[in-house]
């Protein structure tokens, strides 16, 4: 009896929003009988939370060592907006039937993307509360997502070449041999999912020890920070890509020109405005000298974004061939430009690159539903695109800044597509 249905319904079909965007929708209440209420309030909130437990040891009064658990946590709030839909000045009556209350709030301009990790998250929610006097309040909470784009061209240093080297001396039977020098070079350090990382590796082995292999690894490392009971950091690492090259003999040299692909399935989140979660990407090159010797490692920190560096699209500078991804479920609905940008292994769905989809297209998969299929027809939980008949117009230009005319183009012919900022999937699960 009383309140039978309480919902928060967004006008946006995918509930993915961008910083600064207006969030509109309505609260729907259905009652089977008259209900006395004090107020109906709606709250929007964005926050980050980290939490984990560690086992530590200490000596007790008897001098014995004992183990105990310590919970580390941290919180960060980005905004909280409260709206009173009904009441605030005394009791009122909610009559039998359906009641609809529209809302419209604007998100702040600087927000981190939605993120779900092993020890923390960035989350956005809307919560409606019906205050019932002398009774249990009715509440309903709905999660929505925020996608914050990151243009790699905004950081000029990412377009600069990076070179790291390390020298190693091996000792055998108290005899010191010549050095082994490992040098790694990349033309730039900013990439997007699906892009190729071109790298050059030089190995000058003047030692008496053979190098069995050279291993190249792209690693993701997420750092979760705690502020209570004291400052602490918990990290979670995962391997994104791996290459293994044949080594060289002692007193030999070799140079490799290699390509490592950033997985197109990587769900990148822009955490620039999050102070308690850091998302790091590291290119690691390791010269393996065998079990008797310590391996030599060189690391280059790279950055991930959503909009690629202009230099990465210069076909005269890097002639790496690219092929369309025939298995991409979005290709049939949104065909790609026949001219492929250099440095990408997969053609991205129009209008953008990897992970970016048109305004009316739901994300694949949502970070809140990682089990979702990449096939839109199988995602029955999502509202399907409002305009599946959308076609390309090759005379139009991408809405992203500083991109050349080789990129795929898209000309929206309907009002619900925002040509400035697209809605895209966000937030990976670590």
C-alpha positions as CSV (number, residue, x, y, z in Angstrom):
1,X,0.0,0.0,0.0
2,X,1.0,3.6,-0.3
3,X,4.0,4.3,-2.6
4,X,4.1,1.4,-5.2
5,X,6.7,2.8,-7.6
6,X,9.6,5.3,-7.2
7,X,12.0,5.9,-10.1
8,X,14.6,8.4,-11.3
9,X,14.4,8.5,-15.1
10,X,17.1,10.4,-17.1
11,X,16.3,11.9,-20.5
12,X,19.7,10.9,-21.8
13,X,19.3,7.3,-23.2
14,X,22.7,6.0,-21.9
15,X,23.0,7.9,-18.6
16,X,26.6,8.9,-19.6
17,X,27.3,12.6,-19.2
18,X,30.2,14.9,-19.6
19,X,31.5,17.6,-17.2
20,X,29.5,20.9,-17.6
21,X,26.6,19.1,-19.2
22,X,23.0,19.5,-18.0
23,X,21.5,16.4,-16.4
24,X,17.7,16.4,-17.1
25,X,15.0,13.9,-16.3
26,X,12.1,13.3,-14.0
27,X,11.1,11.5,-10.8
28,X,8.2,9.2,-11.2
29,X,6.0,8.3,-8.2
30,X,3.0,5.9,-8.3
31,X,0.7,5.5,-5.3
32,X,-2.1,3.1,-4.7
33,X,-3.5,5.1,-1.9
34,X,-3.2,8.6,-0.5
35,X,0.1,9.2,1.3
36,X,0.9,11.9,3.8
37,X,4.4,13.3,3.3
38,X,6.7,16.1,4.6
39,X,8.8,16.5,1.4
40,X,10.3,14.9,-1.7
41,X,13.9,15.7,-2.1
42,X,16.4,14.8,-4.9
43,X,20.2,14.7,-4.3
44,X,23.0,14.5,-6.9
45,X,26.5,13.6,-5.7
46,X,29.9,12.8,-7.1
47,X,32.6,11.2,-5.0
48,X,35.6,8.9,-4.8
49,X,36.2,6.3,-2.1
50,X,39.1,4.0,-1.4
51,X,39.1,1.3,1.2
52,X,41.2,-1.8,2.1
53,X,42.4,-3.8,5.0
54,X,46.0,-4.8,5.9
55,X,47.4,-7.2,8.4
56,X,50.1,-5.6,10.7
57,X,52.0,-6.8,13.8
58,X,52.9,-5.4,17.1
59,X,54.2,-6.5,20.5
60,X,51.7,-6.8,23.3
61,X,52.3,-6.1,27.0
62,X,53.8,-9.6,27.4
63,X,56.4,-9.0,24.8
64,X,54.7,-11.4,22.3
65,X,54.1,-10.5,18.7
66,X,50.4,-10.3,17.7
67,X,48.7,-9.6,14.4
68,X,45.9,-7.1,14.0
69,X,43.9,-5.6,11.1
70,X,44.1,-2.0,10.0
71,X,41.5,-0.5,7.7
72,X,42.8,2.2,5.4
73,X,40.4,4.6,3.6
74,X,40.0,7.9,1.9
75,X,37.1,9.9,0.5
76,X,36.8,12.8,-1.9
77,X,33.7,14.7,-2.8
78,X,33.3,16.6,-6.1
79,X,29.9,18.0,-5.8
80,X,26.5,17.6,-4.0
81,X,23.4,19.2,-5.3
82,X,20.1,19.0,-3.4
83,X,16.7,19.9,-4.9
84,X,13.4,20.0,-3.0
85,X,10.7,18.8,-5.4
86,X,7.7,18.9,-2.9
87,X,7.3,20.4,0.5
88,X,9.6,21.9,3.0
89,X,7.0,23.9,4.8
90,X,4.8,21.3,6.5
91,X,2.9,18.2,5.7
92,X,1.1,17.6,2.4
93,X,-0.9,14.9,0.7
94,X,0.3,12.7,-2.2
95,X,-3.0,11.6,-3.9
96,X,-3.6,8.3,-5.6
97,X,-2.1,7.9,-9.1
98,X,1.1,8.9,-10.8
99,X,3.1,12.0,-10.0
100,X,6.0,13.3,-12.2
101,X,8.6,15.9,-11.1
102,X,11.1,17.1,-13.7
103,X,14.6,18.1,-12.7
104,X,17.5,19.9,-14.4
105,X,21.0,20.2,-12.8
106,X,24.4,21.2,-14.3
107,X,27.5,19.2,-13.6
108,X,30.8,21.0,-12.6
109,X,33.3,21.6,-15.4
110,X,36.2,19.6,-13.8
111,X,35.3,16.1,-12.9
112,X,37.1,12.7,-13.1
113,X,35.6,10.0,-15.2
114,X,33.6,7.2,-13.6
115,X,36.0,4.5,-12.4
116,X,35.7,1.1,-10.7
117,X,38.8,-0.4,-9.3
118,X,40.0,-3.2,-6.9
119,X,40.4,-0.9,-3.9
120,X,38.4,2.2,-4.8
121,X,36.0,3.9,-7.2
122,X,34.8,7.2,-8.6
123,X,31.0,7.2,-8.6
124,X,28.1,9.5,-9.5
125,X,24.6,9.0,-8.2
126,X,21.1,10.5,-7.9
127,X,19.0,9.7,-4.9
128,X,15.3,10.6,-4.3
129,X,13.8,10.5,-0.7
130,X,10.2,10.8,0.3
131,X,10.0,12.0,3.9
132,X,7.0,10.2,5.4
133,X,6.0,11.4,9.0
134,X,5.7,8.6,11.6
135,X,6.7,6.1,8.9
136,X,9.7,4.7,7.1
137,X,11.0,7.0,4.4
138,X,11.0,5.8,0.8
139,X,14.3,6.1,-1.1
140,X,15.6,5.2,-4.5
141,X,19.2,5.6,-5.7
142,X,20.3,5.5,-9.4
143,X,23.9,5.5,-10.6
144,X,24.9,7.5,-13.7
145,X,28.3,7.8,-15.4
146,X,30.6,10.7,-16.2
147,X,33.0,10.7,-19.1
148,X,35.8,13.3,-19.0
149,X,37.7,13.5,-22.3
150,X,41.5,13.9,-22.2
151,X,43.1,15.5,-25.2
152,X,46.8,14.4,-25.4
153,X,47.7,17.6,-27.4
154,X,47.0,19.7,-24.3
155,X,50.3,18.4,-22.8
156,X,53.1,19.4,-25.3
157,X,55.7,17.2,-23.6
158,X,53.8,14.1,-24.6
159,X,54.7,14.8,-28.3
160,X,58.4,14.8,-27.6
161,X,60.7,11.8,-28.1
162,X,61.8,9.9,-25.0
163,X,65.0,8.0,-24.6
164,X,66.0,5.8,-21.6
165,X,69.2,3.7,-21.2
166,X,70.9,1.6,-18.6
167,X,74.4,0.2,-18.4
168,X,75.1,-3.1,-16.7
169,X,78.5,-4.7,-15.7
170,X,78.5,-8.5,-15.1
171,X,81.0,-10.2,-12.8
172,X,82.0,-13.8,-13.2
173,X,84.6,-15.6,-11.0
174,X,85.8,-12.2,-9.7
175,X,86.4,-11.0,-13.3
176,X,84.6,-7.9,-14.4
177,X,83.6,-7.9,-18.1
178,X,82.7,-5.0,-20.3
179,X,79.3,-3.2,-20.0
180,X,76.0,-4.2,-21.5
181,X,74.1,-1.2,-22.6
182,X,70.3,-1.2,-23.2
183,X,68.7,1.8,-24.9
184,X,65.0,2.3,-25.5
185,X,63.5,5.1,-27.7
186,X,59.9,6.1,-28.5
187,X,59.0,9.1,-30.7
188,X,56.3,10.3,-28.3
189,X,54.7,9.2,-25.0
190,X,50.9,9.9,-25.5
191,X,48.6,7.2,-26.8
192,X,45.0,6.1,-27.0
193,X,43.5,2.6,-26.9
194,X,44.0,0.8,-30.1
195,X,47.1,2.8,-31.1
196,X,50.5,1.4,-32.0
197,X,53.5,2.3,-29.9
198,X,56.5,2.5,-32.2
199,X,59.8,1.8,-30.3
200,X,63.5,1.3,-31.0
201,X,65.6,-1.0,-28.8
202,X,69.4,-0.9,-29.0
203,X,71.4,-3.6,-27.2
204,X,75.2,-3.3,-27.2
205,X,76.6,-6.3,-25.4
206,X,80.3,-5.8,-24.7
207,X,80.2,-8.2,-21.8
208,X,81.1,-11.9,-21.6
209,X,77.5,-12.9,-20.8
210,X,74.9,-13.8,-23.5
211,X,71.5,-12.1,-23.4
212,X,68.9,-14.9,-23.7
213,X,65.9,-12.7,-24.6
214,X,64.5,-9.2,-24.6
215,X,61.0,-8.8,-23.1
216,X,58.8,-5.8,-23.8
217,X,55.8,-5.3,-21.6
218,X,53.0,-2.6,-21.4
219,X,51.8,-2.5,-17.8
220,X,49.0,-0.6,-16.1
221,X,49.4,0.3,-12.4
222,X,46.6,1.9,-10.4
223,X,47.6,3.5,-7.1
224,X,44.9,3.9,-4.4
225,X,45.7,6.4,-1.7
226,X,44.5,6.3,1.9
227,X,44.4,9.3,4.4
228,X,43.1,7.5,7.5
229,X,44.3,6.4,10.0
230,X,47.5,7.6,8.2
231,X,48.7,8.0,4.7
232,X,49.2,4.8,2.7
233,X,49.1,3.5,-0.8
234,X,47.8,0.3,-2.3
235,X,48.6,-0.6,-5.9
236,X,47.0,-2.9,-8.4
237,X,49.0,-3.9,-11.6
238,X,47.9,-5.7,-14.8
239,X,49.7,-6.6,-18.0
240,X,48.2,-5.1,-21.1
241,X,50.6,-6.4,-23.8
242,X,53.7,-8.5,-24.1
243,X,56.4,-9.1,-26.7
244,X,59.4,-11.4,-26.5
245,X,62.5,-11.0,-28.7
246,X,65.4,-13.3,-29.3
247,X,68.5,-12.3,-27.4
248,X,72.1,-11.9,-28.6
249,X,75.5,-13.5,-27.8
250,X,78.3,-12.0,-25.8
251,X,80.3,-9.2,-27.6
252,X,77.5,-8.6,-30.1
253,X,75.1,-5.7,-30.8
254,X,71.6,-5.5,-32.3
255,X,68.9,-3.0,-33.0
256,X,65.1,-3.8,-33.1
257,X,62.4,-1.6,-34.5
258,X,59.2,-2.9,-32.9
259,X,55.5,-2.1,-32.6
260,X,53.5,-2.7,-29.5
261,X,49.7,-2.3,-29.6
262,X,47.7,-0.7,-26.9
263,X,44.7,-3.0,-26.5
264,X,41.6,-1.6,-28.2
265,X,39.5,-3.0,-25.4
266,X,41.3,-0.9,-22.7
267,X,38.7,1.1,-20.9
268,X,40.6,4.3,-20.1
269,X,39.4,6.7,-17.4
270,X,40.5,10.3,-17.1
271,X,41.4,10.7,-13.4
272,X,43.2,14.0,-13.7
273,X,40.8,15.6,-11.2
274,X,40.9,12.7,-8.7
275,X,43.3,13.2,-5.8
276,X,43.2,9.7,-4.3
277,X,43.4,7.4,-7.4
278,X,46.2,7.5,-10.0
279,X,46.1,5.5,-13.3
280,X,49.6,4.9,-14.6
281,X,50.9,3.2,-17.7
282,X,54.5,2.0,-18.1
283,X,56.5,0.6,-21.0
284,X,59.0,-1.9,-19.6
285,X,61.9,-3.4,-21.6
286,X,64.0,-6.1,-19.9
287,X,67.2,-7.8,-21.0
288,X,67.2,-11.3,-19.6
289,X,70.7,-12.6,-18.9
290,X,69.9,-15.9,-17.3
291,X,69.3,-17.2,-13.8
292,X,72.8,-16.4,-12.6
293,X,72.5,-12.7,-13.3
294,X,70.2,-9.9,-12.5
295,X,68.1,-8.7,-15.5
296,X,68.5,-5.2,-16.8
297,X,65.3,-3.1,-17.0
298,X,64.4,0.2,-18.6
299,X,61.1,1.8,-18.0
300,X,59.3,4.6,-19.9
301,X,56.2,6.2,-18.4
302,X,53.5,6.8,-21.0
303,X,50.1,8.6,-20.9
304,X,46.7,7.5,-22.1
305,X,44.0,9.7,-23.4
306,X,40.9,9.8,-25.6
307,X,42.1,12.2,-28.3
308,X,45.4,11.3,-30.0
309,X,48.4,13.4,-30.5
310,X,48.5,15.2,-33.9
311,X,52.1,13.9,-34.5
312,X,50.8,10.4,-34.3
313,X,48.7,10.9,-37.4
314,X,51.6,12.1,-39.6
315,X,51.8,9.5,-42.3
316,X,55.1,10.9,-43.7
317,X,56.8,10.4,-40.3
318,X,55.6,6.8,-39.5
319,X,54.6,4.5,-42.2
320,X,53.0,1.7,-40.2
321,X,50.2,-0.1,-42.0
322,X,46.9,-0.4,-40.4
323,X,44.0,-2.8,-41.1
324,X,40.3,-2.4,-40.2
325,X,39.0,-4.5,-37.3
326,X,36.4,-6.6,-39.1
327,X,35.1,-8.0,-35.8
328,X,34.0,-4.5,-34.5
329,X,30.2,-4.7,-34.0
330,X,29.9,-1.0,-34.7
331,X,31.5,-1.1,-38.2
332,X,28.3,-2.1,-40.0
333,X,26.2,0.7,-38.4
334,X,28.9,3.3,-38.5
335,X,31.4,2.6,-41.4
336,X,34.8,4.0,-41.2
337,X,36.8,6.3,-43.5
338,X,38.8,4.4,-46.1
339,X,41.9,6.4,-45.2
340,X,43.3,5.0,-42.0
341,X,45.3,7.2,-39.5
342,X,48.8,6.0,-39.0
343,X,49.6,4.5,-35.6
344,X,46.2,2.7,-35.1
345,X,45.6,-1.0,-35.7
346,X,41.8,-0.8,-35.6
347,X,39.5,1.7,-37.4
348,X,37.5,3.4,-34.7
349,X,33.7,3.8,-34.9
350,X,32.7,7.1,-36.2
351,X,32.8,9.9,-35.0
352,X,35.9,9.2,-32.9
353,X,38.6,6.7,-32.1
354,X,38.7,3.7,-29.7
355,X,36.0,3.6,-27.1
356,X,34.1,6.5,-28.6
357,X,30.6,6.1,-29.9
358,X,27.8,8.5,-31.1
359,X,25.6,10.4,-28.7
360,X,22.7,8.0,-28.9
361,X,24.8,4.8,-28.8
362,X,25.2,3.0,-25.4
363,X,28.8,2.2,-24.2
364,X,30.2,-1.3,-24.8
365,X,30.6,-2.5,-22.1
366,X,29.6,-0.2,-19.3
367,X,32.1,-0.3,-16.4
368,X,29.2,-0.9,-14.2
369,X,28.2,-4.0,-16.2
370,X,31.6,-5.5,-17.4
371,X,29.8,-8.7,-18.5
372,X,27.9,-6.9,-21.3
373,X,28.5,-8.0,-24.8
374,X,30.2,-5.9,-27.4
375,X,27.2,-6.6,-29.7
376,X,24.6,-3.8,-29.2
377,X,21.8,-6.2,-30.0
378,X,22.7,-8.4,-27.1
379,X,22.7,-5.6,-24.6
380,X,19.0,-5.7,-23.8
381,X,19.5,-3.7,-20.6
382,X,20.5,-0.6,-22.6
383,X,18.2,1.6,-24.6
384,X,19.2,1.2,-28.3
385,X,20.3,4.1,-30.5
386,X,17.6,6.6,-31.3
387,X,18.8,7.1,-34.8
388,X,20.3,3.8,-36.2
389,X,19.8,5.1,-39.7
390,X,22.5,7.8,-39.2
391,X,24.8,8.0,-42.3
392,X,28.3,9.5,-42.9
393,X,28.9,12.7,-44.8
394,X,32.5,12.7,-45.9
395,X,32.5,16.4,-46.4
396,X,32.1,17.2,-42.7
397,X,34.9,17.4,-40.1
398,X,35.5,15.7,-36.8
399,X,34.4,17.7,-33.7
400,X,37.8,17.1,-32.1
401,X,40.5,19.8,-32.3
402,X,43.7,19.7,-34.3
403,X,42.8,16.5,-36.2
404,X,43.7,16.3,-39.9
405,X,41.4,15.5,-42.8
406,X,42.5,11.9,-42.9
407,X,40.3,11.1,-39.9
408,X,36.8,9.6,-40.2
409,X,34.0,12.2,-40.5
410,X,30.5,12.4,-39.3
411,X,27.8,14.9,-40.0
412,X,24.9,14.7,-37.6
413,X,21.6,15.4,-39.2
414,X,19.5,15.3,-36.0
415,X,19.3,17.4,-33.0
416,X,20.0,14.9,-30.2
417,X,23.7,14.4,-31.3
418,X,26.0,16.9,-29.6
419,X,28.9,17.4,-32.2
420,X,31.2,19.0,-29.6
421,X,31.4,16.2,-27.0
422,X,30.4,12.6,-27.6
423,X,29.2,10.2,-25.1
424,X,31.6,7.3,-24.7
425,X,32.2,4.4,-22.4
426,X,34.2,5.0,-19.4
427,X,35.6,3.5,-16.3
428,X,37.5,0.3,-16.5
429,X,37.2,-2.5,-13.9
430,X,40.6,-3.3,-12.5
